[in-house]
């Protein structure tokens, strides 16, 4: 709806509810005014909620392909490396 339209509905509803004293018989302007004010408040709250969620910034950290997911496990026997394993991890969808 927007902030301007919400404030307009609140103001128009306040005019109908508090300032106009007309008797139309089948239409109660006080009730119409209160309904318009409630619709304006609901629209204002909804607009502010969506503006607040839109303004949140998400900082994405760049993904490095050489990022270590887990430390390498290298078997050691008598303080010397028995076998060293090399593993290259790539994300799916990237060309080799």
C-alpha positions, 0 to 999 in steps of 0.5 A: 500500500505505501506509507502515504496511502496508509496515512491518508486512510488514517486521516480520512477515517479520523475525519469520518469517525470524529468530525462528521456528524451526518445521519445517512440511515443505512450507513454509519459514518463512525463505523466507516471511519474506524474501519478506514483507520484500522485499514490504514494502520494495518497497511502502515505496519505491513509497509514498515515490516516489508521495508525493514526486511528489504533493508537488511544487508546480507554480506556474502563471503567469497568462496575460495576454491582452495579452502581447507574443509578438513585437515589432512590426515597423514600417517606418521611412523617413527617421525617420518611420513609414510604416505602423503595423500593429495586431494583436490576438492572442487564445487560441482558445476565448475569445469575441471 
